[in-house]
Amino acid sequence: MKRNFEEMKGDVYLKEILREVPRLISQLNRNPISEDYGCFDRNYWHYNIIDFPCARMQEAVLTLALLYEIKHKDNPYYNKKIILEWINSALEYWLKIQNRNGSFNEWYPNENSFVATAFSSYAISETLLQLKDLINSRDDIISGLIKAGRFISRKKESRVVNQETGAAIALYNIYLLTDDEFFKEKSFEKIEFIINEQTEEGWFNEYGGADMGYLSLAIDYLAKIYKKTNEERILNSLKKALGFIKYFIHPDGSCGGIYGSRNTEYLIPDGFEILSEKIKDAALISNEIRNSLERNSMIGLSKLDDRYLMYNGYTFLQAYLNSKEVKATEKLPYKNEFIKNFPKAGLLVISDPLIYMVVNYRKGGVYKLSFKKINRSISDAGLLIHTKKGTKLTSSWLSDADNIEFIDNKIKIKGTLWKVTDKTLSPIENILLRAFQLGFGRSQFISQNLKEKLRDILITKTTDTRYKFTREISIGKKYVKISDVIDKICGKAYINCKTSLIYTPSSRYFLLEELNSSQECIRLRGEKRTKVERVLDKKSGNQVKTNLS
């Protein structure tokens, strides 16, 4: 049933996605006689540079489904027969690439990915709920969803809780399509797990800490479940999450960054729009997102690569549909003056008339500093060191081992430098990995263990060293002073960098803020400890003094 949303507020979301729809549709194989008709993975069907299709790309079908339904003068895709044809082809292709055990693959063959199965199942099931009898192979798709639902109901993901929220909404949608109480029960089991995993501060675990982009994704999925169930416990959990995340929206409209556990800087908008009439913080944040999109000061769809456009495009259409004219009766934290500490997350937030600063003292003192008078921000990822022997070291790693001192207007962090790698696969390694997956990887047990090993190597595993560092951040009336002391090391140190060291697919997108970087390289002689002091003017944002000793 098509709907007229001509007078709907929140048009900025619709404008944002409509600009990107040609790019999204270009990812789709639209050749009806192709074996891969309906595939959204252009790297697979067009460029032939990978040997399997990523199932998560099929999530873009929900974007097409919503475009097909939305009647708006600026939407040329509304009620177009060819769009409906492409939707059906994409749904059938999703079913075609399903593994026997009900799972799907995202990064390599026989991956049996929990997240790809959960998130794609949500998008597919929501498309069926939206378009109802317009789906040609509806019964077959529902059978595939049942298999997928049974797979995700057996799994639990505690290292990255956002994935559980996606599983919960997928299971609930499958219940709505089938009336099978099993899926409702499993959805509620996951909701109970998610709520129990939430910290008192309001965030969910993302590889050992709080991350704003992934928290917004969890909020998005939970808000969708709340809209369908009216479960009060979900609303209470969302209030806590919103009460936390609002502190990490900066004066320039950006959110998150290098102080998060996974360095993400985007916000998924729909959850905030759904909740804007229920929770004051949601109204505050949704208004800020709209303004930031208008100013192009946050990570919108145009800044995402093709993969994440496929994953996130539909959320902007949903935000448009759920947007309301809600007056924000309060101010976001950055407009007030305070010091707020979140000890479990390791995040310290400082707001005064001139600056807004977020420091992660569990991550070596990385920070984002916003200068309110000039609406400019800088990010500092801590110390990056390349030793003479070729070892790469950093102070920017989540750890509870650092020694932290709070003294008046100062924070002092003493810790150990961590060894990091930026490994890429060689052709031989890639061949061996593929051979292993195509053979032994057929075993779900082996495939799961390989995935955990790859996670450890690429995401969480690092090694501490004997080298020490100290970072001291002092907040004065006119200046911010950062003092770093580095152990006796021979090599080069980079400071004032904005960079991400943990592997996170949805990070490292460019914002204009990076042009404010004053990245410096310092030679480390190795004869004695090196001390670097920087003084930043809080009004102008300029680095007015640098001392090296």
C-alpha positions, 0 to 999 in steps of 0.5 A: 500500500503506497503512502503520500508523505508529501508534507512530511518533515525531515526532508533532509533525510530524503534529499540525502538518500535520493542523491545516492540512489543512482550509485546504489542501483548501479551496484545491482545486476539488472540483466534478467538473463544473468545467473547473478540477476538481482545481486547487489555486489558489483565487485562480484558480478561486474568487476569479477575481483572476488569469488563470492557475493557478500550477502549483506549487499542485499540489504539495499533491497529495503531501500528500493522497497521504501523508494517504491512506496514513498510518494513525493515530488522529488522521488522518481522511483515511486510506483515504478514497475521496474523497481518492483521487478528489481526488488523481486530479483534481489530477494530471490538472489538473497535466497539463492546464496543462502548456506545450507545451515541457514546462514550467509557469508559476508567476508569469505566463503563458508563464513557462516556469518552471524551478522550477515545472517541477522542484518540481511534477514532484517532487511529482507523481512522488513521488505516483505512486511512493507510490500506484502503480496507484491512479492513474487516468491513470498513463501519461498523467501519466508522459508529462507527467513525461517532457516536464517532465524533458526541459525541466529537464534542458536548464536550469541554475540557478546563482544559486539552487542550491536549484532544482537540487536539486529538479530532481535529485530530480525527474529521478531519480524520473522515472527510477524511473518510466520506467527510462530511463537518460537521466533518471538520467544527467541527475539525476547531472549536476545532483548533480555540479553542485550538489556543485561549487557548494557552498562550503568553508563548506558553503552553496550560493549564494542570490543571492550569499550563504548563506540558511538556509531555502533551505539547509534546502530543498537539504538536504531534496531532497539527503537524499531523493536520498541515501535513494534512491541511497546515493551517498556523495558526496551524504552528504559534501556533506550533512555539510558543509551540516549542519556549517554550518547548525547555527550558525544555530539560535538559543537560542529555537528560531528559525533564520536571519533578516535576516542570510541572503541571502534573509532566510528563517526556516523550516526544511524538516524532512524532510532532517534526519529522514532523516539523523538516524541517519547524521549527528550534526548532523542528529539535533541539528537534528531534535530542536531542530525538534521542540522548537521546533514544540512551543513554537511558536517557529519558522516552522511551517505555521500561520505560512505563507500559503496558497501556501507551505502548498501547497508545504511541507505534505507535507514535515512528513508525510515528516518524520513518516514518517522520524522516529526515536528518536535521542539527540543525543549533542552540543550545538548550538553556541548551548549552547557558548562560541566565536567563529566566522567564516565569511568567504565568507558574511560571517557572524560568530557569537558565543556566550558565557554570556549572548548568541548573536549572528549578524552579517552583515558583508557586509550592512552589519552586520545582526544577530540577537541572542539573550539566553540568560538570558531566551530572547528575541531581537531583530533589527536590519536596519541603517539604513533612511533616507527622505531629504527628497527621497523617496529610500529608502536602506539599509545592509542589502545584500549587498556585498563593497565594504564595509571590514571591521575586526576589533579585539579584541572589536569589528567595524567596517563602513564602507560605502556606503548603497544605494538601494532600491525597493518597487515594485508594479505599476500597472494599466497596467504589469500590462496591458502585461506581460500583453500582452507575455507573451501575445504575445512571451512565447510565445518561450521565449528572450524569456520567459527573458530577461524573467524574468532582467530581472524578477529583476534588478529585483525581487531583486538590482538596486540602486544604490549612492550617495555616502552613507557609513555606519559601524557598530561592534559591541562585545561587552563582559562585560555589554553589547553596544554598537552605534554607527552613523554616518550621512553628512550626509543630510536626512530620517529614519532608522529603527533597531532594525527587523526588515525584509526589503528583498530580494524573497523570496516565502517571507520576512516571516512573523511571529514573536513576536520582532518584539514585542521590537523597539524601532523608533526614528525619528531626524531627520537634519538634514543639517548634519553626520554623525549618530552613534547609540549604543545599549547593550544589557544582555546579561542583561536584554536591555534597551536601557539607553542611547541617545546621539544626536549 
